[in-house]
Amino acid sequence: MVAHKSKNPFSFKTIVIDAGHGGHDSGCLGAFEKEKYVTLDIALKLGALIEKNMPDVKVIYTRKTDEFIELYERAEIANRNNADLFISIHCNANKNTSAYGTESWVMGLHKSEANLEVAKRENSSILLEDNYSKNYEGFDPNAPESYIIFSLNQSAYIDQSISLASQVEKEFDNDGRTTRGVKQAGYLVLWRTTMPAILIETGFLTNRAEEKVLASDEGQNQIAHSILDAVKVYRHSIDGTIYEETPDDNKTGNGSIKINPDDGESPLPYIEKKEDSIPIKTEIKIDTGSIKKTEPSPIKTVPTNTVIYKVQIAASDKNVSKTDPKFSSIKDMVNDKSAGGLNRYVVGNYSKRSDAEARMKTMKAKGYKDAFVVAYKNGKRVALESVK
C-alpha cells in the first residue's frame, strides 16, 4: 500500500473501532454463533488492516477481549481520544429467518417502526448495566417516547456519517453482498459521539446461510476489507490521501462471497422494502470547512430530563467561520447561537460534568483562557447551577 498525502489542513489521525456487545451481553444469537464473538473478530481484523494499510492512523478499540463495556463509555472512549471516526460493528437478527443482507446506520430519529425495533434491540444492552437509569437520565430503550430526545441532538456530522455509511454499503455491494441500505435511528452508542460515526450491521445471524459467512474467517476478512476500502475513499474526501493498491492489498479468499439463502437450511430470500432507507450517495463530497449544526425538529413534549455538558470557548457578535485560524484545529466546534443573536462557540458533548471540566482544562491550555462549562437540559441551554 502506497499513500500519497495532500497538504490539506484537515487531518485524519484516529479511528475508534467498536465491537458490539461483549461479556455478559451476548447480543443476538444464531444457530451456533453469538454476536459478541463475531463483532470482536471482525473489529480486530479491521483494525489490523487499517494499521497495515494506513500506518499513520491510530487505531483504538473499545474492547479487544470478551468484556462488557457500557454504551456511553464506548462513545466517551472516542471523545476522549479526539477520534476522527467511530465505527461500531454489529450483527443483525430478525424473526423472519429468511432476512439477510447488510445495513449501515447513522444517528437520528427513526423513519419507520422497523428501524425503531432494530434500535430498541441494540439499545437494550443498557439494561445489563449498573445504574443504567442514572447513566442515561431515565432513558427507557423499550419506550418509543424516549426516542424523541434524538430529535433534539442532531449530529453536526450527519452528512459525513451518511457519506461514509453509503460508501460502506457500496463496497459491500461491490463484493457480492446484498445491501439493505443506509438507515437512521436513535442508537445510544452513536448519540454522544463528537465525530462522524456509523453502526454497521454486517449480516443476519438468524439466517443460517449468512451466519456461516459471518462466522468464517473468509467472510470476516472480506467484511473487514470492504469497510477498509470505504474508509480509504472517505479519508481521501477529508485530507486528499490517495492509496495505490499493491498485490498484498487484495482481499483474501476466492473472490466475492455469494450468499445463497435458499441453501436448504434457510427459507426463500426476503428483503424488506427500502422505503425507510436513506438514498445511498454515489460520491462523497464533504466540505470540512463549513460543517453546519442541524437545527432540531420542533416537538411538543419531551418526556426526559437529559442533561448534556459542553465547553464554551468563545463568543462574538459576528459569526466567525470555522476555517478561521483561531478555530481551524477544532473538529467538534459548533455555534450555539443565542436568542439574542450572540454567537456562542462550544465544543464537546458529555454526559458527565467531570469530562466537560477536563475538556475545559485542555482548551484553556490551548489558549482559550475564557473557556467554561455550560449545561443543556432537554436540548436547551440552562444555568449550570440548576443541574446536578
Number of C-alpha atoms within 10 A of each C-alpha: 13 12 15 10 12 12 9 10 13 15 16 17 16 18 22 26 25 28 28 31 27 23 13 14 21 17 23 20 17 21 11 11 17 20 28 26 20 23 26 24 22 27 28 20 19 24 21 14 18 23 14 13 19 20 13 13 16 16 19 18 21 23 19 15 15 16 14 19 21 20 25 20 15 25 25 22 18 27 23 15 12 20 23 22 24 28 24 24 25 27 26 25 21 14 8 11 20 21 23 31 21 21 26 28 27 30 29 23 21 24 15 14 11 13 18 20 16 17 21 21 16 22 19 16 23 22 13 12 16 10 12 18 13 9 18 19 15 15 22 19 24 15 9 12 14 16 26 19 23 22 20 20 22 18 27 19 22 21 18 26 25 26 24 31 32 26 27 30 27 22 20 25 17 13 18 14 23 19 22 21 23 28 26 23 24 27 27 25 24 26 21 25 28 27 24 25 30 28 25 22 20 27 25 29 29 25 26 23 20 26 24 18 20 26 21 14 17 18 20 23 19 28 26 24 24 22 23 20 18 21 21 20 19 24 21 17 19 20 17 17 19 16 18 9 12 9 7 9 13 11 17 15 12 7 12 17 15 12 16 13 20 13 11 10 12 17 15 13 13 13 12 10 9 13 11 18 19 18 13 18 16 10 13 18 13 14 11 18 14 10 19 17 16 13 12 14 12 8 10 5 9 16 14 18 15 18 21 24 24 26 24 24 21 16 17 12 11 9 14 14 14 21 14 10 9 12 16 15 14 15 21 20 23 19 20 17 16 10 7 7 12 15 19 17 22 23 24 26 22 25 21 14 18 12 17 23 19 13 22 24 15 13 20 14 11 9 11 16 13 12 22 19 20 19 24 18 17 17 18 11 16 14 10 14 8 8 11 6
